[in-house]
Amino acid sequence: MKIVLVEWNDASSGEGWESRGHKEHTGEIVSMGILVREDEDEIELIPNINIAHKLHQIAIPKGAIKRIRRLKL
């Protein structure tokens, strides 16, 4: 079982009309969990898991990932 810490950029959007010069910034996110799947496009983390169920899995596109660190218990 691999437990990882992932630093990644999330998309963001404005809340209505804004001036043309306004720049929206991506959100810098840190997620931690069990790495359950990885392919060429994305990784999937699950922060909560038991024998029969998983809770709150997240798929993160590889293009959004800044850094992945494996954590040791």
PyMOL Python script that loads the backbone (N, CA, C, O; Angstrom):
from pymol import cmd

cmd.read_pdbstr("""\
ATOM      1  N   MET A   1       0.847  -1.172   0.000  1.00  0.00           N
ATOM      2  CA  MET A   1       0.000   0.000   0.000  1.00  0.00           C
ATOM      3  C   MET A   1       0.895   1.239   0.000  1.00  0.00           C
ATOM      4  O   MET A   1       1.765   1.381   0.859  1.00  0.00           O
ATOM      5  N   LYS A   2       0.676   2.138  -0.971  1.00  0.00           N
ATOM      6  CA  LYS A   2       1.449   3.376  -1.048  1.00  0.00           C
ATOM      7  C   LYS A   2       0.609   4.538  -0.513  1.00  0.00           C
ATOM      8  O   LYS A   2      -0.496   4.797  -0.990  1.00  0.00           O
ATOM      9  N   ILE A   3       1.155   5.225   0.480  1.00  0.00           N
ATOM     10  CA  ILE A   3       0.519   6.439   0.987  1.00  0.00           C
ATOM     11  C   ILE A   3       1.327   7.613   0.455  1.00  0.00           C
ATOM     12  O   ILE A   3       2.546   7.664   0.618  1.00  0.00           O
ATOM     13  N   VAL A   4       0.632   8.565  -0.190  1.00  0.00           N
ATOM     14  CA  VAL A   4       1.325   9.661  -0.859  1.00  0.00           C
ATOM     15  C   VAL A   4       0.750  11.014  -0.465  1.00  0.00           C
ATOM     16  O   VAL A   4      -0.401  11.126  -0.042  1.00  0.00           O
ATOM     17  N   LEU A   5       1.579  12.030  -0.614  1.00  0.00           N
ATOM     18  CA  LEU A   5       1.195  13.424  -0.455  1.00  0.00           C
ATOM     19  C   LEU A   5       1.344  14.046  -1.840  1.00  0.00           C
ATOM     20  O   LEU A   5       2.417  13.987  -2.439  1.00  0.00           O
ATOM     21  N   VAL A   6       0.262  14.643  -2.346  1.00  0.00           N
ATOM     22  CA  VAL A   6       0.256  15.187  -3.698  1.00  0.00           C
ATOM     23  C   VAL A   6       0.004  16.688  -3.642  1.00  0.00           C
ATOM     24  O   VAL A   6      -0.988  17.135  -3.066  1.00  0.00           O
ATOM     25  N   GLU A   7       0.898  17.460  -4.236  1.00  0.00           N
ATOM     26  CA  GLU A   7       0.707  18.898  -4.380  1.00  0.00           C
ATOM     27  C   GLU A   7       0.250  19.132  -5.812  1.00  0.00           C
ATOM     28  O   GLU A   7       0.905  18.692  -6.757  1.00  0.00           O
ATOM     29  N   TRP A   8      -0.898  19.840  -5.978  1.00  0.00           N
ATOM     30  CA  TRP A   8      -1.450  20.011  -7.317  1.00  0.00           C
ATOM     31  C   TRP A   8      -2.231  21.315  -7.414  1.00  0.00           C
ATOM     32  O   TRP A   8      -2.617  21.909  -6.408  1.00  0.00           O
ATOM     33  N   ASN A   9      -2.450  21.740  -8.650  1.00  0.00           N
ATOM     34  CA  ASN A   9      -3.188  22.978  -8.912  1.00  0.00           C
ATOM     35  C   ASN A   9      -4.603  22.645  -9.364  1.00  0.00           C
ATOM     36  O   ASN A   9      -4.803  21.920 -10.339  1.00  0.00           O
ATOM     37  N   ASP A  10      -5.579  23.184  -8.646  1.00  0.00           N
ATOM     38  CA  ASP A  10      -6.982  23.001  -8.986  1.00  0.00           C
ATOM     39  C   ASP A  10      -7.441  24.180  -9.835  1.00  0.00           C
ATOM     40  O   ASP A  10      -6.899  25.279  -9.717  1.00  0.00           O
ATOM     41  N   ALA A  11      -8.413  23.963 -10.670  1.00  0.00           N
ATOM     42  CA  ALA A  11      -8.991  25.040 -11.472  1.00  0.00           C
ATOM     43  C   ALA A  11      -9.822  25.958 -10.571  1.00  0.00           C
ATOM     44  O   ALA A  11     -10.245  25.562  -9.485  1.00  0.00           O
ATOM     45  N   SER A  12     -10.047  27.182 -11.038  1.00  0.00           N
ATOM     46  CA  SER A  12     -10.925  28.102 -10.313  1.00  0.00           C
ATOM     47  C   SER A  12     -11.684  28.932 -11.326  1.00  0.00           C
ATOM     48  O   SER A  12     -11.330  28.979 -12.504  1.00  0.00           O
ATOM     49  N   SER A  13     -12.731  29.584 -10.855  1.00  0.00           N
ATOM     50  CA  SER A  13     -13.498  30.464 -11.739  1.00  0.00           C
ATOM     51  C   SER A  13     -14.016  31.641 -10.935  1.00  0.00           C
ATOM     52  O   SER A  13     -14.099  31.585  -9.708  1.00  0.00           O
ATOM     53  N   GLY A  14     -14.360  32.699 -11.635  1.00  0.00           N
ATOM     54  CA  GLY A  14     -14.902  33.892 -10.989  1.00  0.00           C
ATOM     55  C   GLY A  14     -16.368  33.712 -10.624  1.00  0.00           C
ATOM     56  O   GLY A  14     -16.972  32.670 -10.880  1.00  0.00           O
ATOM     57  N   GLU A  15     -16.924  34.759 -10.016  1.00  0.00           N
ATOM     58  CA  GLU A  15     -18.312  34.675  -9.569  1.00  0.00           C
ATOM     59  C   GLU A  15     -19.250  35.548 -10.385  1.00  0.00           C
ATOM     60  O   GLU A  15     -20.414  35.702 -10.016  1.00  0.00           O
ATOM     61  N   GLY A  16     -18.782  36.114 -11.468  1.00  0.00           N
ATOM     62  CA  GLY A  16     -19.650  36.966 -12.283  1.00  0.00           C
ATOM     63  C   GLY A  16     -18.812  37.802 -13.226  1.00  0.00           C
ATOM     64  O   GLY A  16     -17.676  37.449 -13.542  1.00  0.00           O
ATOM     65  N   TRP A  17     -19.379  38.918 -13.677  1.00  0.00           N
ATOM     66  CA  TRP A  17     -18.678  39.798 -14.608  1.00  0.00           C
ATOM     67  C   TRP A  17     -17.462  40.418 -13.954  1.00  0.00           C
ATOM     68  O   TRP A  17     -17.526  40.889 -12.819  1.00  0.00           O
ATOM     69  N   GLU A  18     -16.345  40.416 -14.682  1.00  0.00           N
ATOM     70  CA  GLU A  18     -15.108  41.002 -14.188  1.00  0.00           C
ATOM     71  C   GLU A  18     -14.436  41.761 -15.320  1.00  0.00           C
ATOM     72  O   GLU A  18     -14.723  41.513 -16.491  1.00  0.00           O
ATOM     73  N   SER A  19     -13.552  42.676 -14.983  1.00  0.00           N
ATOM     74  CA  SER A  19     -12.840  43.424 -16.015  1.00  0.00           C
ATOM     75  C   SER A  19     -11.963  42.480 -16.819  1.00  0.00           C
ATOM     76  O   SER A  19     -11.558  41.427 -16.326  1.00  0.00           O
ATOM     77  N   ARG A  20     -11.670  42.861 -18.062  1.00  0.00           N
ATOM     78  CA  ARG A  20     -10.857  42.012 -18.930  1.00  0.00           C
ATOM     79  C   ARG A  20      -9.455  41.801 -18.385  1.00  0.00           C
ATOM     80  O   ARG A  20      -8.836  40.783 -18.693  1.00  0.00           O
ATOM     81  N   GLY A  21      -8.937  42.715 -17.594  1.00  0.00           N
ATOM     82  CA  GLY A  21      -7.590  42.582 -17.050  1.00  0.00           C
ATOM     83  C   GLY A  21      -7.502  41.675 -15.836  1.00  0.00           C
ATOM     84  O   GLY A  21      -6.405  41.343 -15.387  1.00  0.00           O
ATOM     85  N   HIS A  22      -8.664  41.266 -15.291  1.00  0.00           N
ATOM     86  CA  HIS A  22      -8.676  40.406 -14.101  1.00  0.00           C
ATOM     87  C   HIS A  22      -8.122  39.028 -14.438  1.00  0.00           C
ATOM     88  O   HIS A  22      -8.474  38.447 -15.464  1.00  0.00           O
ATOM     89  N   LYS A  23      -7.264  38.512 -13.585  1.00  0.00           N
ATOM     90  CA  LYS A  23      -6.709  37.165 -13.782  1.00  0.00           C
ATOM     91  C   LYS A  23      -7.136  36.271 -12.628  1.00  0.00           C
ATOM     92  O   LYS A  23      -6.919  36.596 -11.460  1.00  0.00           O
ATOM     93  N   GLU A  24      -7.737  35.157 -12.965  1.00  0.00           N
ATOM     94  CA  GLU A  24      -8.122  34.161 -11.958  1.00  0.00           C
ATOM     95  C   GLU A  24      -6.903  33.299 -11.671  1.00  0.00           C
ATOM     96  O   GLU A  24      -6.145  32.981 -12.588  1.00  0.00           O
ATOM     97  N   HIS A  25      -6.703  32.920 -10.427  1.00  0.00           N
ATOM     98  CA  HIS A  25      -5.559  32.098 -10.040  1.00  0.00           C
ATOM     99  C   HIS A  25      -6.035  30.705  -9.667  1.00  0.00           C
ATOM    100  O   HIS A  25      -7.098  30.535  -9.071  1.00  0.00           O
ATOM    101  N   THR A  26      -5.229  29.706 -10.027  1.00  0.00           N
ATOM    102  CA  THR A  26      -5.571  28.343  -9.653  1.00  0.00           C
ATOM    103  C   THR A  26      -5.354  28.157  -8.153  1.00  0.00           C
ATOM    104  O   THR A  26      -4.552  28.857  -7.537  1.00  0.00           O
ATOM    105  N   GLY A  27      -6.072  27.215  -7.588  1.00  0.00           N
ATOM    106  CA  GLY A  27      -5.912  26.910  -6.177  1.00  0.00           C
ATOM    107  C   GLY A  27      -4.824  25.890  -5.973  1.00  0.00           C
ATOM    108  O   GLY A  27      -4.804  24.859  -6.645  1.00  0.00           O
ATOM    109  N   GLU A  28      -3.914  26.162  -5.052  1.00  0.00           N
ATOM    110  CA  GLU A  28      -2.865  25.200  -4.739  1.00  0.00           C
ATOM    111  C   GLU A  28      -3.394  24.254  -3.668  1.00  0.00           C
ATOM    112  O   GLU A  28      -3.757  24.685  -2.573  1.00  0.00           O
ATOM    113  N   ILE A  29      -3.434  22.980  -3.985  1.00  0.00           N
ATOM    114  CA  ILE A  29      -4.048  21.965  -3.133  1.00  0.00           C
ATOM    115  C   ILE A  29      -2.995  20.957  -2.688  1.00  0.00           C
ATOM    116  O   ILE A  29      -2.069  20.645  -3.437  1.00  0.00           O
ATOM    117  N   VAL A  30      -3.140  20.449  -1.465  1.00  0.00           N
ATOM    118  CA  VAL A  30      -2.331  19.337  -0.976  1.00  0.00           C
ATOM    119  C   VAL A  30      -3.303  18.235  -0.562  1.00  0.00           C
ATOM    120  O   VAL A  30      -4.172  18.449   0.284  1.00  0.00           O
ATOM    121  N   SER A  31      -3.151  17.062  -1.161  1.00  0.00           N
ATOM    122  CA  SER A  31      -4.000  15.916  -0.840  1.00  0.00           C
ATOM    123  C   SER A  31      -3.122  14.769  -0.381  1.00  0.00           C
ATOM    124  O   SER A  31      -2.010  14.584  -0.877  1.00  0.00           O
ATOM    125  N   MET A  32      -3.639  13.993   0.582  1.00  0.00           N
ATOM    126  CA  MET A  32      -2.904  12.847   1.093  1.00  0.00           C
ATOM    127  C   MET A  32      -3.838  11.650   1.110  1.00  0.00           C
ATOM    128  O   MET A  32      -5.007  11.778   1.474  1.00  0.00           O
ATOM    129  N   GLY A  33      -3.333  10.487   0.720  1.00  0.00           N
ATOM    130  CA  GLY A  33      -4.158   9.292   0.761  1.00  0.00           C
ATOM    131  C   GLY A  33      -3.431   8.087   0.226  1.00  0.00           C
ATOM    132  O   GLY A  33      -2.231   8.122  -0.046  1.00  0.00           O
ATOM    133  N   ILE A  34      -4.187   7.020   0.083  1.00  0.00           N
ATOM    134  CA  ILE A  34      -3.672   5.764  -0.444  1.00  0.00           C
ATOM    135  C   ILE A  34      -3.759   5.834  -1.961  1.00  0.00           C
ATOM    136  O   ILE A  34      -4.833   6.080  -2.510  1.00  0.00           O
ATOM    137  N   LEU A  35      -2.651   5.622  -2.637  1.00  0.00           N
ATOM    138  CA  LEU A  35      -2.624   5.614  -4.089  1.00  0.00           C
ATOM    139  C   LEU A  35      -3.178   4.277  -4.563  1.00  0.00           C
ATOM    140  O   LEU A  35      -2.533   3.242  -4.397  1.00  0.00           O
ATOM    141  N   VAL A  36      -4.371   4.297  -5.153  1.00  0.00           N
ATOM    142  CA  VAL A  36      -5.013   3.047  -5.563  1.00  0.00           C
ATOM    143  C   VAL A  36      -4.956   2.812  -7.061  1.00  0.00           C
ATOM    144  O   VAL A  36      -5.152   1.689  -7.526  1.00  0.00           O
ATOM    145  N   ARG A  37      -4.686   3.874  -7.823  1.00  0.00           N
ATOM    146  CA  ARG A  37      -4.622   3.701  -9.276  1.00  0.00           C
ATOM    147  C   ARG A  37      -3.780   4.813  -9.872  1.00  0.00           C
ATOM    148  O   ARG A  37      -3.839   5.962  -9.434  1.00  0.00           O
ATOM    149  N   GLU A  38      -2.993   4.452 -10.881  1.00  0.00           N
ATOM    150  CA  GLU A  38      -2.228   5.437 -11.625  1.00  0.00           C
ATOM    151  C   GLU A  38      -2.127   4.975 -13.062  1.00  0.00           C
ATOM    152  O   GLU A  38      -1.786   3.822 -13.327  1.00  0.00           O
ATOM    153  N   ASP A  39      -2.427   5.883 -14.005  1.00  0.00           N
ATOM    154  CA  ASP A  39      -2.204   5.598 -15.412  1.00  0.00           C
ATOM    155  C   ASP A  39      -1.539   6.806 -16.044  1.00  0.00           C
ATOM    156  O   ASP A  39      -1.101   7.705 -15.326  1.00  0.00           O
ATOM    157  N   GLU A  40      -1.451   6.854 -17.349  1.00  0.00           N
ATOM    158  CA  GLU A  40      -0.724   7.946 -18.005  1.00  0.00           C
ATOM    159  C   GLU A  40      -1.437   9.289 -17.865  1.00  0.00           C
ATOM    160  O   GLU A  40      -0.810  10.335 -18.034  1.00  0.00           O
ATOM    161  N   ASP A  41      -2.747   9.280 -17.557  1.00  0.00           N
ATOM    162  CA  ASP A  41      -3.517  10.517 -17.490  1.00  0.00           C
ATOM    163  C   ASP A  41      -3.777  11.040 -16.087  1.00  0.00           C
ATOM    164  O   ASP A  41      -3.858  12.253 -15.893  1.00  0.00           O
ATOM    165  N   GLU A  42      -3.910  10.155 -15.101  1.00  0.00           N
ATOM    166  CA  GLU A  42      -4.318  10.593 -13.771  1.00  0.00           C
ATOM    167  C   GLU A  42      -3.902   9.598 -12.692  1.00  0.00           C
ATOM    168  O   GLU A  42      -3.494   8.470 -12.965  1.00  0.00           O
ATOM    169  N   ILE A  43      -4.028  10.074 -11.453  1.00  0.00           N
ATOM    170  CA  ILE A  43      -3.861   9.186 -10.302  1.00  0.00           C
ATOM    171  C   ILE A  43      -5.159   9.225  -9.502  1.00  0.00           C
ATOM    172  O   ILE A  43      -5.922  10.188  -9.590  1.00  0.00           O
ATOM    173  N   GLU A  44      -5.402   8.180  -8.727  1.00  0.00           N
ATOM    174  CA  GLU A  44      -6.574   8.139  -7.854  1.00  0.00           C
ATOM    175  C   GLU A  44      -6.114   7.883  -6.429  1.00  0.00           C
ATOM    176  O   GLU A  44      -5.376   6.939  -6.148  1.00  0.00           O
ATOM    177  N   LEU A  45      -6.576   8.759  -5.536  1.00  0.00           N
ATOM    178  CA  LEU A  45      -6.275   8.633  -4.102  1.00  0.00           C
ATOM    179  C   LEU A  45      -7.553   8.339  -3.338  1.00  0.00           C
ATOM    180  O   LEU A  45      -8.640   8.768  -3.722  1.00  0.00           O
ATOM    181  N   ILE A  46      -7.401   7.602  -2.254  1.00  0.00           N
ATOM    182  CA  ILE A  46      -8.511   7.368  -1.332  1.00  0.00           C
ATOM    183  C   ILE A  46      -7.996   7.635   0.079  1.00  0.00           C
ATOM    184  O   ILE A  46      -7.084   6.953   0.545  1.00  0.00           O
ATOM    185  N   PRO A  47      -8.586   8.640   0.772  1.00  0.00           N
ATOM    186  CA  PRO A  47      -8.120   8.936   2.121  1.00  0.00           C
ATOM    187  C   PRO A  47      -8.689   7.990   3.185  1.00  0.00           C
ATOM    188  O   PRO A  47      -8.113   7.854   4.265  1.00  0.00           O
ATOM    189  N   ASN A  48      -9.819   7.335   2.883  1.00  0.00           N
ATOM    190  CA  ASN A  48     -10.468   6.467   3.864  1.00  0.00           C
ATOM    191  C   ASN A  48     -10.859   5.165   3.186  1.00  0.00           C
ATOM    192  O   ASN A  48     -11.518   5.168   2.146  1.00  0.00           O
ATOM    193  N   ILE A  49     -10.446   4.043   3.787  1.00  0.00           N
ATOM    194  CA  ILE A  49     -10.727   2.746   3.172  1.00  0.00           C
ATOM    195  C   ILE A  49     -10.832   1.682   4.274  1.00  0.00           C
ATOM    196  O   ILE A  49     -10.147   1.753   5.294  1.00  0.00           O
ATOM    197  N   ASN A  50     -11.707   0.696   4.042  1.00  0.00           N
ATOM    198  CA  ASN A  50     -11.720  -0.493   4.898  1.00  0.00           C
ATOM    199  C   ASN A  50     -11.809  -1.712   3.984  1.00  0.00           C
ATOM    200  O   ASN A  50     -11.638  -1.579   2.772  1.00  0.00           O
ATOM    201  N   ILE A  51     -12.068  -2.868   4.524  1.00  0.00           N
ATOM    202  CA  ILE A  51     -12.055  -4.089   3.728  1.00  0.00           C
ATOM    203  C   ILE A  51     -13.087  -4.048   2.598  1.00  0.00           C
ATOM    204  O   ILE A  51     -12.818  -4.543   1.504  1.00  0.00           O
ATOM    205  N   ALA A  52     -14.262  -3.466   2.848  1.00  0.00           N
ATOM    206  CA  ALA A  52     -15.353  -3.532   1.876  1.00  0.00           C
ATOM    207  C   ALA A  52     -15.671  -2.216   1.172  1.00  0.00           C
ATOM    208  O   ALA A  52     -16.347  -2.226   0.143  1.00  0.00           O
ATOM    209  N   HIS A  53     -15.202  -1.085   1.698  1.00  0.00           N
ATOM    210  CA  HIS A  53     -15.643   0.201   1.167  1.00  0.00           C
ATOM    211  C   HIS A  53     -14.492   1.198   1.030  1.00  0.00           C
ATOM    212  O   HIS A  53     -13.460   1.087   1.691  1.00  0.00           O
ATOM    213  N   LYS A  54     -14.708   2.167   0.155  1.00  0.00           N
ATOM    214  CA  LYS A  54     -13.809   3.313   0.064  1.00  0.00           C
ATOM    215  C   LYS A  54     -14.654   4.575   0.203  1.00  0.00           C
ATOM    216  O   LYS A  54     -15.842   4.567  -0.120  1.00  0.00           O
ATOM    217  N   LEU A  55     -14.049   5.652   0.679  1.00  0.00           N
ATOM    218  CA  LEU A  55     -14.789   6.885   0.935  1.00  0.00           C
ATOM    219  C   LEU A  55     -14.005   8.071   0.410  1.00  0.00           C
ATOM    220  O   LEU A  55     -12.821   8.225   0.709  1.00  0.00           O
ATOM    221  N   HIS A  56     -14.665   8.906  -0.371  1.00  0.00           N
ATOM    222  CA  HIS A  56     -14.111  10.175  -0.865  1.00  0.00           C
ATOM    223  C   HIS A  56     -12.887  10.019  -1.754  1.00  0.00           C
ATOM    224  O   HIS A  56     -11.884  10.703  -1.549  1.00  0.00           O
ATOM    225  N   GLN A  57     -12.955   9.129  -2.740  1.00  0.00           N
ATOM    226  CA  GLN A  57     -11.824   9.024  -3.651  1.00  0.00           C
ATOM    227  C   GLN A  57     -11.738  10.281  -4.513  1.00  0.00           C
ATOM    228  O   GLN A  57     -12.737  10.961  -4.748  1.00  0.00           O
ATOM    229  N   ILE A  58     -10.527  10.574  -4.977  1.00  0.00           N
ATOM    230  CA  ILE A  58     -10.302  11.723  -5.837  1.00  0.00           C
ATOM    231  C   ILE A  58      -9.377  11.310  -6.978  1.00  0.00           C
ATOM    232  O   ILE A  58      -8.363  10.649  -6.754  1.00  0.00           O
ATOM    233  N   ALA A  59      -9.728  11.700  -8.197  1.00  0.00           N
ATOM    234  CA  ALA A  59      -8.872  11.492  -9.363  1.00  0.00           C
ATOM    235  C   ALA A  59      -8.242  12.840  -9.704  1.00  0.00           C
ATOM    236  O   ALA A  59      -8.950  13.835  -9.861  1.00  0.00           O
ATOM    237  N   ILE A  60      -6.935  12.875  -9.816  1.00  0.00           N
ATOM    238  CA  ILE A  60      -6.209  14.113 -10.095  1.00  0.00           C
ATOM    239  C   ILE A  60      -5.512  13.967 -11.440  1.00  0.00           C
ATOM    240  O   ILE A  60      -4.732  13.033 -11.627  1.00  0.00           O
ATOM    241  N   PRO A  61      -5.779  14.879 -12.389  1.00  0.00           N
ATOM    242  CA  PRO A  61      -5.093  14.807 -13.685  1.00  0.00           C
ATOM    243  C   PRO A  61      -3.593  15.006 -13.526  1.00  0.00           C
ATOM    244  O   PRO A  61      -3.156  15.872 -12.768  1.00  0.00           O
ATOM    245  N   LYS A  62      -2.808  14.213 -14.234  1.00  0.00           N
ATOM    246  CA  LYS A  62      -1.352  14.311 -14.124  1.00  0.00           C
ATOM    247  C   LYS A  62      -0.838  15.704 -14.487  1.00  0.00           C
ATOM    248  O   LYS A  62       0.152  16.160 -13.914  1.00  0.00           O
ATOM    249  N   GLY A  63      -1.491  16.382 -15.424  1.00  0.00           N
ATOM    250  CA  GLY A  63      -1.057  17.711 -15.821  1.00  0.00           C
ATOM    251  C   GLY A  63      -1.189  18.751 -14.731  1.00  0.00           C
ATOM    252  O   GLY A  63      -0.545  19.799 -14.800  1.00  0.00           O
ATOM    253  N   ALA A  64      -2.015  18.486 -13.716  1.00  0.00           N
ATOM    254  CA  ALA A  64      -2.216  19.422 -12.617  1.00  0.00           C
ATOM    255  C   ALA A  64      -1.250  19.179 -11.453  1.00  0.00           C
ATOM    256  O   ALA A  64      -1.140  20.014 -10.554  1.00  0.00           O
ATOM    257  N   ILE A  65      -0.556  18.047 -11.467  1.00  0.00           N
ATOM    258  CA  ILE A  65       0.297  17.657 -10.341  1.00  0.00           C
ATOM    259  C   ILE A  65       1.642  18.372 -10.401  1.00  0.00           C
ATOM    260  O   ILE A  65       2.328  18.362 -11.423  1.00  0.00           O
ATOM    261  N   LYS A  66       2.000  18.996  -9.273  1.00  0.00           N
ATOM    262  CA  LYS A  66       3.299  19.649  -9.146  1.00  0.00           C
ATOM    263  C   LYS A  66       4.341  18.702  -8.560  1.00  0.00           C
ATOM    264  O   LYS A  66       5.494  18.685  -8.991  1.00  0.00           O
ATOM    265  N   ARG A  67       3.913  17.905  -7.559  1.00  0.00           N
ATOM    266  CA  ARG A  67       4.856  17.013  -6.889  1.00  0.00           C
ATOM    267  C   ARG A  67       4.089  15.899  -6.178  1.00  0.00           C
ATOM    268  O   ARG A  67       3.003  16.117  -5.641  1.00  0.00           O
ATOM    269  N   ILE A  68       4.675  14.706  -6.186  1.00  0.00           N
ATOM    270  CA  ILE A  68       4.145  13.563  -5.434  1.00  0.00           C
ATOM    271  C   ILE A  68       5.262  13.052  -4.532  1.00  0.00           C
ATOM    272  O   ILE A  68       6.383  12.817  -4.984  1.00  0.00           O
ATOM    273  N   ARG A  69       4.939  12.883  -3.245  1.00  0.00           N
ATOM    274  CA  ARG A  69       5.915  12.319  -2.311  1.00  0.00           C
ATOM    275  C   ARG A  69       5.310  11.086  -1.649  1.00  0.00           C
ATOM    276  O   ARG A  69       4.187  11.128  -1.147  1.00  0.00           O
ATOM    277  N   ARG A  70       6.056  10.000  -1.653  1.00  0.00           N
ATOM    278  CA  ARG A  70       5.619   8.806  -0.940  1.00  0.00           C
ATOM    279  C   ARG A  70       5.925   8.965   0.537  1.00  0.00           C
ATOM    280  O   ARG A  70       7.033   9.359   0.902  1.00  0.00           O
ATOM    281  N   LEU A  71       4.958   8.663   1.388  1.00  0.00           N
ATOM    282  CA  LEU A  71       5.132   8.776   2.836  1.00  0.00           C
ATOM    283  C   LEU A  71       5.400   7.395   3.416  1.00  0.00           C
ATOM    284  O   LEU A  71       4.831   6.400   2.967  1.00  0.00           O
ATOM    285  N   LYS A  72       6.263   7.345   4.407  1.00  0.00           N
ATOM    286  CA  LYS A  72       6.549   6.088   5.090  1.00  0.00           C
ATOM    287  C   LYS A  72       5.896   6.117   6.453  1.00  0.00           C
ATOM    288  O   LYS A  72       5.908   7.138   7.141  1.00  0.00           O
ATOM    289  N   LEU A  73       5.329   4.994   6.837  1.00  0.00           N
ATOM    290  CA  LEU A  73       4.674   4.881   8.150  1.00  0.00           C
ATOM    291  C   LEU A  73       5.691   4.570   9.226  1.00  0.00           C
ATOM    292  O   LEU A  73       5.332   4.438  10.396  1.00  0.00           O
TER     293      LEU A  73
END
""", "prot")
cmd.dss("prot")
cmd.show_as("cartoon", "prot")
cmd.util.cbc("prot")
cmd.orient("prot")
